[in-house]
């Protein structure tokens, strides 16, 4: 039986990821087998979890996944001693309209799995009010149980004492209090944390976070608060179909946003994946039968992508006879041009007519439900795909045949339809699963 619980908070930016990584590494250092998950569609945090535990982490998402799919994914924790699910945003934050099994809120996963919540509270600029917030979260939804609180960024011993007393008076356990500690701050950029694979010192940073948290948090008390859990058998996994038998996957610092559960599902279905680096001017494997360009940060490398003639010509030659699909940043690279944040226009591969600009900054964020108007690799026309979109580009032109009718989580039709031309297709959303 594993000890299972959820790490959450009242809001984003409070320290959930840092605490999750620190607890995972601290317990791993004690010889425990730790499995992490990420609640919600964040595609960056699972790589940090893997760096902390040595085990692959995957996303679980109540808006895009059914209960059977979630049960299938969390079953990988069957051999673990401790299972941690890191939440996204605030504990109850989701979308207004229910999806497949919930609204995408972390609380959905906590209630579904029966795992108590360890709440990270940042009491900066307040004292007893922090206890009111914690008590409100504890009582907001009957099926969600609060195990206790870890205070983060406390200003002084007096500040800590005021908050602790108020929490104790409210009947809420305080597992520890963390003073401000710049050495364990994770660097960020416009789409979230700088990716784990780009940080050469990530192991040392996680070690320092584990040491610091072990010094200030009662790890044994946290473990005692966790629910004893063993996975329930799932009849079916997620409805994920590989786009081909042999998949050429772009993979480097510009093309890295792909959900781990997608790659695992493709391989489990018998697909073979070969990776290539557009930034290293590599072309897709000529023996592959489909090419997939995931999202990432092409806007940070647009000049290099535009200059890499071997990549561009190789991709064009591939697309003459076989399907090529791009997601978000990958879609932009399949387009005609990308204008970077400095206003410099860079020619892309020209397989599609899409033109985007980061000089005209506009955030696109949210769940997407797409009904395909034309087939794309792995999915027939008419299929209903669930995914998530997050980027800061503006569409200057999207002239090709629309790939899908795309709705946001409220059901409103949006302009980011994706495109189809010849063997090339692209979407602004990152695919999570297909509706059954």
C-alpha positions in Angstrom: 0.0 0.0 0.0 1.3 3.4 -1.0 0.9 6.7 1.0 -1.0 9.0 -1.4 -1.7 12.7 -1.2 -2.1 15.8 -3.2 0.1 19.0 -3.0 -2.0 22.1 -3.6 -2.4 25.8 -2.7 -4.9 28.7 -2.8 -3.3 30.0 -6.0 -0.4 29.7 -8.5 3.1 30.8 -7.6 2.9 29.8 -3.9 5.6 27.0 -4.1 3.7 23.8 -5.0 6.4 22.6 -7.4 9.3 23.3 -5.1 7.6 21.5 -2.2 6.7 18.5 -4.4 10.3 18.2 -5.6 11.7 18.6 -2.2 9.4 16.0 -0.5 10.0 13.6 -3.4 13.8 13.8 -3.2 13.8 13.8 0.7 11.8 10.6 0.8 13.8 9.1 -2.0 16.9 9.9 0.0 15.4 7.9 2.9 15.1 4.9 0.5 11.4 5.2 -0.3 10.1 4.6 -3.8 8.3 7.9 -4.8 5.9 8.3 -7.7 4.7 11.7 -8.8 1.9 12.9 -11.0 0.8 16.3 -12.3 -2.9 17.3 -12.0 -3.8 19.4 -15.0 -2.4 20.1 -18.5 1.0 21.5 -17.5 3.6 19.7 -19.8 6.7 21.1 -18.0 6.4 19.9 -14.4 6.5 16.1 -15.1 10.1 16.4 -16.2 11.0 18.0 -12.9 9.2 15.2 -11.1 11.3 12.6 -13.0 14.5 14.5 -12.1 13.5 14.3 -8.4 12.5 10.7 -8.3 14.1 8.8 -11.2 10.6 7.7 -12.2 8.5 9.0 -15.2 5.6 11.3 -14.2 2.5 11.8 -16.2 -0.5 14.3 -16.2 -3.9 13.4 -14.9 -6.7 15.7 -16.0 -10.4 15.5 -15.0 -11.5 17.7 -17.9 -9.9 15.8 -20.7 -9.7 12.2 -19.2 -12.3 9.8 -18.0 -12.0 8.0 -14.7 -10.8 4.8 -16.3 -8.0 6.6 -18.1 -7.0 8.4 -14.9 -7.1 5.1 -13.0 -4.9 3.5 -15.7 -2.3 6.2 -15.4 -2.1 6.3 -11.7 -1.7 2.5 -11.5 2.0 3.1 -12.2 2.2 4.0 -8.6 1.3 0.4 -7.5 4.9 -0.4 -6.5 5.6 3.0 -4.8 5.8 3.7 -1.2 4.7 7.3 -1.6 2.5 8.8 -4.4 2.4 12.6 -4.8 0.1 14.5 -7.2 1.1 18.1 -7.7 -1.8 20.4 -8.3 -2.2 23.3 -10.7 -3.4 26.8 -9.9 -5.6 26.9 -6.7 -7.1 23.8 -5.2 -10.6 24.3 -6.7 -9.7 26.2 -9.8 -11.0 24.7 -13.0 -13.3 25.7 -15.9 -16.9 26.7 -15.7 -18.3 23.7 -17.7 -17.6 20.1 -16.7 -15.5 18.0 -19.0 -15.2 14.2 -19.2 -15.0 13.6 -15.4 -14.7 17.1 -13.9 -13.7 20.7 -14.4 -9.9 20.1 -14.4 -9.6 21.2 -10.8 -7.0 19.6 -8.5 -9.8 18.9 -6.1 -11.4 16.6 -8.6 -8.3 14.3 -8.5 -8.1 14.5 -4.7 -11.7 13.4 -4.3 -11.6 10.8 -7.1 -8.5 9.1 -5.7 -9.3 9.7 -2.0 -6.0 11.4 -1.4 -5.8 14.1 1.3 -4.4 17.5 0.4 -1.3 19.1 1.8 -1.8 22.8 1.4 1.1 25.2 0.7 0.2 28.6 2.1 2.3 31.8 1.5 1.3 34.1 4.4 3.2 37.1 3.0 1.5 40.3 3.9 -0.9 38.6 6.3 -1.0 36.5 9.5 -4.2 35.1 11.0 -6.0 35.6 7.7 -3.9 32.7 6.3 -5.8 30.4 8.7 -9.1 31.8 7.4 -8.1 30.9 3.9 -7.0 27.4 4.9 -10.2 26.8 6.8 -12.2 28.0 3.9 -10.5 25.6 1.5 -10.9 22.8 4.1 -14.7 23.3 4.3 -15.5 24.3 0.7 -16.1 20.8 -0.8 -17.1 17.9 1.5 -15.4 15.1 -0.6 -12.0 16.8 -0.3 -10.0 16.2 2.9 -7.3 18.6 4.1 -4.3 16.8 5.8 -2.5 19.9 6.9 -0.5 23.0 5.9 3.1 23.8 5.0 3.8 27.6 5.4 6.1 29.0 2.7 8.1 32.3 2.8 7.4 33.2 6.4 9.0 36.5 7.3 10.2 35.9 10.9 9.7 33.6 13.9 7.1 36.1 15.2 5.2 35.9 11.9 5.3 32.1 12.0 4.0 32.0 15.5 1.0 34.2 14.7 0.0 32.0 11.7 0.7 28.8 13.6 -1.5 29.8 16.5 -4.4 30.7 14.2 -4.1 27.5 12.3 -4.0 25.4 15.5 -7.0 27.2 16.8 -8.8 26.3 13.6 -7.9 22.6 14.0 -5.5 22.6 11.1 -2.2 20.8 11.4 1.0 22.7 10.5 3.6 20.4 9.2 6.3 23.0 8.9 7.2 26.6 8.0 9.8 27.6 5.4 11.7 30.9 5.6 12.5 32.6 2.4 15.4 30.8 0.7 16.6 32.2 -2.7 18.8 29.2 -3.4 15.8 26.9 -4.2 14.0 29.4 -6.5 13.3 27.8 -9.9 13.9 30.0 -12.9 10.9 31.0 -15.1 10.1 32.3 -18.5 6.8 33.2 -20.3 5.3 29.7 -20.5 6.3 28.7 -17.0 9.4 27.2 -15.5 12.6 26.9 -17.6 12.5 23.2 -18.6 14.3 20.7 -16.4 16.5 19.5 -19.3 17.8 23.1 -19.9 19.0 23.4 -16.3 22.4 21.7 -15.8 22.3 22.2 -12.1 18.7 20.9 -11.5 19.9 18.0 -9.5 21.8 20.2 -7.0 18.9 22.6 -6.7 16.5 19.7 -5.9 19.0 18.3 -3.4 19.2 21.8 -1.7 15.4 22.0 -1.7 15.2 18.6 -0.1 17.7 19.4 2.6 16.0 22.7 3.4 12.5 21.2 3.6 13.7 18.3 5.7 15.1 20.8 8.1 11.9 22.7 8.4 9.1 20.2 7.8 8.1 17.2 9.8 8.3 14.6 7.0 7.0 11.8 9.3 3.9 13.8 10.2 3.2 14.4 6.5 3.5 10.7 5.8 1.2 9.8 8.6 -1.4 12.1 7.2 -1.4 10.4 3.8 -4.1 8.0 2.7 -3.2 4.3 2.3 -3.8 3.7 -1.3 -3.6 0.8 -3.8 -4.7 1.4 -7.4 -8.0 0.0 -8.7 -7.8 -2.0 -11.9 -8.9 0.0 -15.0 -10.7 -1.7 -17.8 -9.3 0.7 -20.4 -6.6 3.2 -20.7 -6.9 6.6 -22.5 -8.2 6.7 -26.0 -4.9 7.6 -27.6 -3.9 6.3 -31.1 -0.4 6.5 -32.5 -0.2 8.7 -35.6 1.8 6.0 -37.4 3.9 2.9 -37.0 7.3 4.7 -37.3 7.1 8.2 -35.9 9.8 10.9 -36.5 9.5 13.2 -33.5 11.2 16.6 -33.3 12.9 16.8 -30.0 15.2 19.6 -28.7 14.9 22.9 -26.8 12.6 24.3 -29.4 10.3 21.3 -29.6 9.8 19.7 -26.2 6.1 20.1 -25.2 4.7 16.6 -25.5 2.7 14.9 -22.8 4.6 11.8 -21.5 1.4 9.7 -21.5 1.1 10.3 -25.3 4.5 8.9 -26.0 3.9 6.0 -23.7 0.6 5.2 -25.3 2.1 5.3 -28.8 4.9 2.9 -27.8 2.4 0.6 -25.9 0.4 0.4 -29.2 3.6 -0.8 -31.0 4.8 2.4 -32.6 8.5 3.1 -32.9 9.7 6.7 -32.2 12.9 8.2 -33.6 13.8 11.7 -32.6 15.6 14.4 -34.5 16.7 17.9 -33.7 15.7 20.8 -36.0 18.0 23.0 -34.0 20.9 20.8 -34.9 19.8 21.0 -38.6 18.6 17.4 -38.7 15.9 16.1 -41.0 13.2 13.6 -40.0 14.1 9.9 -40.4 13.5 9.0 -44.1 12.2 5.6 -43.1 9.4 7.0 -40.8 5.9 7.0 -42.1 4.8 10.2 -40.2 6.5 13.2 -38.7 5.3 15.0 -35.5 6.5 18.5 -34.4 5.4 19.2 -30.8 5.2 22.6 -29.3 8.0 24.3 -27.4 9.9 27.5 -27.8 10.5 28.1 -31.5 10.1 31.8 -30.9 13.4 31.8 -28.9 15.2 30.0 -31.8 13.4 31.3 -34.9 16.6 32.7 -36.5 18.3 29.3 -36.2 15.3 27.4 -37.5 15.1 29.7 -40.5 18.8 29.2 -41.2 18.8 25.4 -40.9 18.4 24.5 -44.6 18.9 20.8 -44.2 16.0 20.6 -41.7 13.7 22.7 -43.8 14.4 20.9 -47.1 14.3 17.5 -45.4 10.9 18.2 -43.8 9.5 19.6 -47.1 10.7 16.4 -48.9 9.1 14.2 -46.2 5.8 16.0 -46.6 5.6 15.4 -50.3 4.6 11.8 -49.6 3.8 11.4 -45.9 1.9 13.2 -43.1 3.5 15.9 -41.1 1.7 17.3 -38.0 2.6 20.2 -35.8 1.2 21.2 -32.4 1.3 24.9 -31.3 5.0 25.9 -31.8 5.4 23.0 -34.2 2.4 24.3 -36.1 4.0 27.7 -36.3 7.2 26.2 -37.8 5.1 24.5 -40.4 3.8 27.9 -41.4 5.1 30.6 -43.7 6.7 32.9 -41.2 7.2 33.7 -37.5 7.9 37.2 -36.2 9.8 37.1 -32.9 9.4 39.4 -29.9 11.9 41.9 -31.4 9.7 42.3 -34.5 12.1 40.3 -36.8 10.3 38.2 -39.4 11.7 34.7 -40.0 10.8 32.4 -42.8 9.6 29.0 -41.6 9.1 25.8 -43.6 6.1 27.0 -45.7 4.2 23.7 -45.6 1.2 25.7 -44.3 0.2 29.3 -44.8 0.1 30.2 -41.1 1.9 33.3 -40.1 2.3 34.2 -36.4 3.8 37.1 -34.4 5.2 37.3 -30.9 5.8 41.1 -31.4 2.0 41.4 -31.1 1.8 39.6 -27.9 -1.5 38.0 -27.0 -2.1 35.1 -24.5 -4.1 32.1 -25.6 -4.8 29.8 -22.7 -7.3 27.1 -22.0 -8.8 23.7 -22.7 -9.9 22.9 -26.3 -12.4 20.5 -27.7 -11.9 20.0 -31.5 -14.1 18.2 -34.0 -12.0 17.3 -36.9 -13.2 18.5 -40.3 -10.4 16.5 -42.0 -8.3 13.6 -40.8 -5.0 14.2 -39.1 -2.4 11.6 -38.2 -3.9 9.0 -35.9 -7.4 10.4 -36.0 -10.3 10.3 -38.5 -12.4 13.1 -39.8 -15.2 13.7 -37.2 -13.1 12.6 -34.2 -13.5 14.7 -31.1 -10.1 15.6 -29.6 -9.5 17.2 -26.2 -6.4 19.2 -25.6 -4.9 22.4 -24.1 -3.6 25.6 -25.7 -1.1 28.0 -24.2 1.0 30.5 -26.2 1.6 34.2 -26.6 1.5 34.6 -30.3 -1.0 36.5 -32.6 -2.3 35.0 -35.8 -1.5 37.2 -38.7 -2.7 34.8 -41.4 -4.3 31.3 -41.3 -5.4 30.9 -44.9 -5.5 27.1 -45.4 -8.4 24.8 -45.1 -9.5 24.7 -41.4 -8.6 21.4 -39.8 -11.3 21.4 -37.1 -14.1 23.3 -35.5 -12.6 24.2 -32.1 -14.4 25.2 -28.9 -13.1 26.4 -25.6 -14.2 24.9 -22.3 -17.4 27.1 -22.3 -18.5 25.8 -25.7 -17.6 29.0 -27.6 -16.2 28.6 -31.0 -12.7 30.0 -31.3 -10.6 31.2 -34.3 -7.7 28.8 -33.8 -9.1 26.2 -36.1 -5.8 24.6 -37.1 -4.9 24.0 -40.8 -4.7 21.4 -43.5 -2.8 21.5 -46.8 -1.6 18.5 -48.7 0.0 16.1 -46.2 0.6 18.8 -43.6 -1.7 19.5 -40.6 -1.4 21.6 -37.5 -3.2 22.7 -34.4 -2.7 25.3 -31.7 -3.8 22.9 -29.0 -1.7 20.1 -27.5 -3.6 16.8 -27.8 -4.4 15.0 -24.5 -6.9 12.3 -25.6 -9.7 11.5 -28.0 -13.3 11.2 -26.7 -14.4 7.6 -26.8 
